[in-house]
Amino acid sequence: MEPGETLEATVIREAREETGVAITDVRYMASQPWPFPSSIMLGFRARAVTTEIRRDDHELEECRWFSRAELAEMYAKNPMPVVSIAQWLINQWRNEK
């Protein structure tokens, strides 16, 4: 976060800087403890306005889109327990009708 920046504005800026994807409709979903001092993991959902990915090599090792069908196929082959907020967020989206 930058001084004076809201959580939602931070999510929008970080998504753009790290992936090149523009997002909107950012909303907080949940949090979990983070194993670093004075830190917490925050989970948000947002709507992508653009879909072209321009990954920042210094921030992300990989970045790509998945469809619900692709995720269902992956989970059918290798069910994963929910042990992180990231997994929980993916499951929330994947299980929507």
C-alpha positions as CSV (number, residue, x, y, z in Angstrom):
1,M,0.0,0.0,0.0
2,E,1.1,3.5,-0.7
3,P,0.4,6.3,1.8
4,G,-3.2,7.5,1.5
5,E,-4.2,4.6,-0.7
6,T,-7.3,2.5,0.0
7,L,-7.2,-1.3,0.0
8,E,-9.3,-1.3,-3.2
9,A,-7.1,1.2,-4.9
10,T,-4.0,-0.9,-3.9
11,V,-5.6,-4.0,-5.5
12,I,-6.3,-2.2,-8.7
13,R,-2.8,-0.7,-8.9
14,E,-1.0,-4.0,-8.0
15,A,-3.1,-6.0,-10.6
16,R,-2.2,-3.5,-13.3
17,E,1.5,-3.3,-12.3
18,E,2.1,-7.1,-12.0
19,T,-0.2,-8.5,-14.7
20,G,-1.1,-5.6,-17.0
21,V,-4.8,-6.5,-16.4
22,A,-7.2,-3.6,-15.6
23,I,-9.8,-4.5,-12.9
24,T,-12.8,-2.9,-11.4
25,D,-15.5,-3.7,-8.8
26,V,-13.0,-4.7,-6.2
27,R,-14.5,-6.2,-3.0
28,Y,-13.0,-7.6,0.1
29,M,-13.8,-11.3,0.7
30,A,-11.7,-12.6,3.7
31,S,-8.4,-12.6,5.5
32,Q,-5.9,-15.1,7.0
33,P,-2.8,-14.8,9.2
34,W,0.5,-14.4,7.3
35,P,3.7,-15.9,8.8
36,F,5.6,-12.6,8.7
37,P,5.7,-10.1,11.5
38,S,2.9,-7.5,11.4
39,S,1.4,-9.0,8.2
40,I,-1.9,-10.4,7.1
41,M,-3.1,-11.9,3.8
42,L,-6.2,-10.1,2.4
43,G,-8.4,-11.7,-0.2
44,F,-10.4,-9.7,-2.8
45,R,-12.5,-10.3,-5.9
46,A,-12.7,-8.0,-8.8
47,R,-13.9,-7.9,-12.4
48,A,-11.4,-7.8,-15.2
49,V,-11.8,-5.0,-17.7
50,T,-9.0,-6.2,-19.9
51,T,-7.7,-9.7,-20.4
52,E,-4.3,-9.4,-22.1
53,I,-1.6,-10.4,-19.6
54,R,1.7,-8.6,-19.4
55,R,3.4,-10.3,-16.5
56,D,6.0,-8.5,-14.5
57,D,8.9,-11.0,-14.4
58,H,10.2,-9.5,-11.1
59,E,6.9,-10.1,-9.3
60,L,5.3,-13.2,-10.7
61,E,6.6,-16.5,-11.9
62,E,3.5,-17.3,-13.9
63,C,0.2,-15.7,-14.6
64,R,-2.7,-17.0,-16.8
65,W,-6.4,-17.3,-17.0
66,F,-8.4,-20.5,-16.2
67,S,-12.0,-21.3,-17.1
68,R,-14.3,-23.1,-14.6
69,A,-14.2,-26.2,-16.8
70,E,-10.4,-26.2,-16.7
71,L,-10.4,-25.9,-12.9
72,A,-13.0,-28.6,-12.6
73,E,-10.8,-31.0,-14.7
74,M,-7.7,-30.2,-12.6
75,Y,-9.6,-30.7,-9.3
76,A,-11.1,-34.0,-10.5
77,K,-7.6,-35.3,-11.2
78,N,-6.1,-33.8,-8.0
79,P,-8.5,-32.7,-5.3
80,M,-6.9,-30.0,-3.2
81,P,-7.8,-29.2,0.4
82,V,-8.5,-25.6,1.3
83,V,-5.4,-24.5,3.3
84,S,-5.1,-21.0,2.1
85,I,-7.2,-18.0,1.3
86,A,-6.1,-18.2,-2.3
87,Q,-7.5,-21.7,-2.6
88,W,-10.7,-20.6,-0.8
89,L,-11.1,-17.7,-3.3
90,I,-10.6,-20.0,-6.3
91,N,-13.2,-22.5,-4.9
92,Q,-15.7,-19.7,-4.3
93,W,-15.5,-18.7,-8.0
94,R,-15.2,-22.2,-9.3
95,N,-18.4,-23.4,-7.5
96,E,-20.6,-20.5,-8.7
97,K,-23.4,-21.3,-11.0
